[in-house]
Amino acid sequence: MAYTPASVYDSDSPTNPNIGYSTSGGASGVQNWWVFVQTVDIMYQRNNQYDMSTSSLLKSPTVTSNWMDMNCTVQTQGDVYYNMAFSGTSGLATSSVGTLFQPQVLQIQTNTGVSGGFGENGGVSTSAMGIIRRPVRTDAAGTILDPTGICTESVSLVMDQMPGAYNSLYDTSSTVNSVLAQAMGQLAEQCENFKPTLVEL
């Protein structure tokens, strides 16, 4: 008689992809699983470009443009868990089969009270890991095709270039997502397993 794996899912730790599984052999649904997680952390500083030809002892140089320097750390990790049966968890999970898709959630901490914008300096952190959990993919010979291992990259980006001096009227919640989307796309060029579409914007 087959043993049905008991759920050990802890609702207090919903971002842990390894919670909610059993390794009991012979159970219905026991198979090989691919689990993928990703995080991003960003520190940013807004800078000005000056036209020094307009400066003098009595006059400051003119600000011609401004931009953000972003120092980013991106990490992805892919693992294969052999002969396990996962129960359903939080996120976009299917309890009957144990698959999971949880978007990565970012959080901005800024030094100024802008309306949902970046401000002049601050950080962007991952408040919930992006997670994918599904059965492994194999070729005709049974070889697992899913990438495994850890990729960690530190990347510097120049983003959100605007003419003139910084103006908070142009730095709002309606402009943040497009800047972050561009940054996520550039991070994927440096860490090929990073998935920009897993980030919730």
C-alpha positions in Angstrom: 0.0 0.0 0.0 1.4 3.4 -1.1 2.2 5.9 1.6 0.9 9.4 1.1 3.4 12.1 2.1 2.4 14.3 5.0 2.6 18.0 4.5 5.2 19.7 6.7 4.6 23.1 5.2 5.3 26.0 7.6 3.1 28.9 6.8 5.4 31.2 8.7 8.2 30.6 6.2 6.4 30.8 2.8 9.5 31.8 0.8 11.4 28.6 1.7 11.1 26.3 -1.4 12.3 23.3 0.6 9.4 23.2 3.1 6.4 21.0 2.3 8.0 17.7 1.1 8.5 14.1 2.0 11.2 11.7 0.9 9.2 8.5 1.6 9.9 6.0 -1.2 7.0 4.5 -3.1 4.6 7.4 -2.5 2.4 8.6 -5.2 3.9 11.7 -6.9 7.5 10.9 -5.8 9.9 12.2 -8.6 12.8 14.5 -9.3 12.2 18.2 -8.8 13.9 21.3 -10.1 13.9 24.2 -7.6 15.1 27.6 -8.7 15.5 30.8 -6.5 16.8 34.3 -7.3 17.5 37.5 -5.4 18.7 41.0 -6.3 20.1 43.7 -4.0 20.8 47.2 -5.3 22.5 50.3 -3.9 22.1 53.5 -5.9 23.3 57.1 -5.9 22.0 59.9 -8.2 24.7 62.0 -9.8 24.8 65.3 -11.8 26.7 66.1 -15.0 28.0 69.6 -14.9 29.0 72.0 -17.7 32.2 73.5 -16.3 32.4 76.1 -19.1 29.6 78.0 -17.4 31.3 78.3 -14.0 33.2 81.2 -12.6 34.2 82.5 -9.2 30.7 84.0 -8.8 28.7 81.3 -10.6 28.2 77.6 -10.1 28.5 75.3 -13.2 25.2 74.4 -14.9 23.8 71.0 -14.4 23.2 69.5 -17.8 21.9 66.1 -16.8 21.6 63.6 -14.0 21.6 59.8 -13.7 21.7 57.0 -11.2 24.7 54.8 -10.5 23.4 51.3 -9.5 25.6 48.8 -7.8 23.8 45.5 -8.1 24.3 42.0 -6.6 22.3 39.3 -8.3 22.2 35.7 -7.3 20.5 32.6 -8.7 20.5 29.1 -7.5 19.2 26.0 -9.2 19.0 22.6 -7.5 17.6 19.1 -8.3 15.9 17.2 -5.5 15.7 13.5 -6.2 12.9 11.1 -5.3 10.7 13.6 -3.4 7.0 14.4 -3.3 6.2 18.0 -2.5 2.9 19.2 -1.1 1.3 22.5 -2.1 2.6 25.7 -0.5 1.8 29.4 -0.7 2.2 31.4 -3.9 0.8 30.2 -7.2 1.0 26.6 -6.1 -0.9 23.5 -7.2 -1.4 21.4 -4.1 -2.1 18.2 -5.9 1.2 18.2 -7.7 3.5 20.4 -5.6 4.5 22.9 -8.4 5.2 26.4 -7.3 5.7 29.8 -9.0 6.4 32.7 -6.6 7.2 36.1 -8.1 10.2 37.9 -6.7 9.2 41.1 -4.8 11.4 44.1 -4.5 11.3 46.9 -1.9 12.8 50.4 -2.2 14.3 52.2 0.7 15.0 55.9 -0.1 16.5 58.8 1.7 13.9 61.3 0.6 10.2 61.5 0.9 9.4 61.2 -2.8 6.1 59.8 -3.9 7.1 56.2 -4.5 10.2 57.2 -6.4 13.9 56.5 -6.0 15.0 59.8 -4.4 18.6 60.8 -4.6 20.1 57.7 -3.0 18.9 54.5 -1.4 18.6 50.8 -1.9 16.4 48.1 -3.5 16.2 44.8 -1.7 14.4 41.5 -2.2 11.6 41.1 0.3 10.5 37.8 -1.2 12.6 35.4 -3.2 11.6 34.5 -6.7 10.9 30.8 -6.7 10.1 28.2 -9.4 9.5 24.6 -8.4 8.5 21.9 -10.9 9.4 18.4 -12.1 12.7 18.2 -13.9 13.0 18.3 -17.7 14.8 15.4 -19.3 15.9 14.4 -22.8 15.2 11.1 -24.5 18.1 9.4 -22.6 16.7 10.6 -19.2 19.5 13.3 -18.7 18.2 16.2 -16.7 18.3 19.4 -18.7 17.6 22.0 -16.0 20.6 24.2 -15.0 22.0 23.8 -11.5 24.5 25.6 -9.4 24.9 29.2 -8.1 25.5 32.3 -10.1 26.5 35.5 -8.1 27.4 38.6 -10.0 28.2 42.2 -9.0 27.1 44.6 -11.7 27.3 48.4 -12.1 24.6 50.1 -14.2 23.9 53.7 -15.3 20.1 54.2 -15.2 17.4 56.8 -15.3 19.2 59.5 -17.2 17.3 62.8 -17.2 18.1 66.3 -18.5 19.0 69.1 -16.1 19.2 68.8 -12.3 17.3 66.1 -10.4 13.6 67.0 -10.1 11.4 64.8 -7.9 8.3 65.6 -10.0 9.7 63.2 -12.6 10.6 60.6 -10.0 7.4 58.9 -8.9 5.9 55.5 -8.5 4.7 55.6 -12.2 8.3 55.8 -13.4 10.1 53.4 -11.0 8.9 50.2 -12.6 10.2 51.0 -16.1 13.6 51.8 -14.6 13.7 48.6 -12.6 12.5 46.6 -15.7 15.4 47.9 -17.7 17.8 47.1 -14.8 16.5 43.5 -14.5 17.0 43.0 -18.3 20.6 44.2 -18.0 21.2 41.9 -15.0 20.1 38.9 -17.1 22.9 39.7 -19.6 25.4 39.3 -16.8 23.9 36.2 -15.0 22.3 34.1 -17.7 20.0 32.1 -15.4 18.5 35.2 -13.9 14.8 35.6 -15.0 13.6 39.2 -15.3 10.0 37.9 -15.9 10.1 36.3 -12.4 10.3 39.8 -10.8 6.9 41.4 -9.9 6.8 45.0 -11.1 
